[in-house]
Structure formats: C-alpha cells, structure tokens
Amino acid sequence: MSSNVETKSSGLSKGRLGVAGIVFFVVAASAPMAGMTGVVPVAAVLGNGAAFPGAYVFVGIILLSSALVSRQ
C-alpha cells in the first residue's frame, strides 16, 4: 500500500528572504523606537516642562494605533 500524499511545508521558501529584506525589516521596526527615544533630550531642554510627559504619551498612543491598524 502506497499513498501519494503531498505535504506542504509551512516554513519559508528557499531563497525568498535575503539579507536586504532582513536589514529593511530591522531598520523599519526600530525606527519608531529610535524616534521616540531620540527626541527626549531635545524636548526636555527646549520644551515646556509640564507638557513634556503628556506629549510623550500622546506620541506613544499614535505609534500604537498605527501599529494596530497596519496589523489588519
């Protein structure tokens, strides 16, 4: 008894994801975090002291909402 059952692999196909794709993914994923942390010293020095934490939370909510929208 022999059966001809095809098995489909659920992994990545060979040669589909190269170094350039991985580098692009890493840079795109870290850009919002770098933007949030890079602006902290400038905002603390130049900005309004009382509004600084609120602005930080506001920008964080915008980044979170954009991540949730792009997930769908």
Wavefront OBJ file of the C-alpha trace (Angstrom):
o trace
v 0.000 0.000 0.000
v 1.443 3.239 -1.053
v -0.202 6.627 -0.915
v 0.632 9.748 -2.839
v 0.140 12.396 -0.216
v 1.705 15.767 -0.839
v 2.990 17.585 2.191
v 3.154 21.343 2.173
v 5.774 22.971 4.304
v 4.636 25.899 6.398
v 8.091 27.494 6.547
v 9.806 29.991 4.303
v 10.611 29.031 0.757
v 14.274 28.751 -0.058
v 15.729 31.969 -1.443
v 12.714 34.163 -0.636
v 14.178 36.266 2.168
v 17.612 37.729 1.648
v 19.958 39.897 3.633
v 18.466 43.106 2.212
v 14.963 42.057 3.315
v 16.121 41.273 6.843
v 18.027 44.563 7.131
v 14.997 46.504 5.863
v 12.751 44.758 8.394
v 15.068 45.502 11.323
v 15.510 49.173 10.386
v 11.774 49.640 9.815
v 10.940 48.021 13.149
v 13.440 50.070 15.140
v 12.743 53.467 13.538
v 9.714 54.412 15.708
v 11.574 53.431 18.876
v 14.615 55.467 17.849
v 12.388 58.426 17.064
v 10.726 58.281 20.468
v 13.952 57.989 22.427
v 15.960 60.404 20.281
v 13.610 63.299 20.881
v 13.610 63.007 24.686
v 16.729 65.113 25.411
v 15.760 67.812 22.925
v 12.190 68.013 24.210
v 13.331 68.130 27.823
v 15.738 71.006 27.155
v 13.720 73.059 24.694
v 10.152 72.109 25.558
v 7.651 73.036 28.197
v 8.394 71.028 31.333
v 4.767 70.383 32.292
v 3.614 69.317 28.822
v 6.547 67.037 28.076
v 5.160 63.813 29.671
v 1.769 64.355 28.044
v 3.322 64.830 24.628
v 5.359 61.671 25.095
v 2.209 59.676 25.936
v 0.340 61.263 23.003
v 3.017 60.248 20.502
v 3.161 56.763 22.013
v -0.599 56.354 21.517
v -0.266 57.460 17.880
v 2.512 54.918 17.285
v 0.468 52.184 18.970
v -2.610 52.957 16.889
v -0.627 52.935 13.662
v 0.858 49.566 14.612
v -2.595 48.135 15.267
v -4.016 49.493 12.017
v -1.144 48.141 9.937
v -1.581 44.731 11.562
v -5.001 44.173 9.973
l 1 2 3 4 5 6 7 8 9 10 11 12 13 14 15 16 17 18 19 20 21 22 23 24 25 26 27 28 29 30 31 32 33 34 35 36 37 38 39 40 41 42 43 44 45 46 47 48 49 50 51 52 53 54 55 56 57 58 59 60 61 62 63 64 65 66 67 68 69 70 71 72
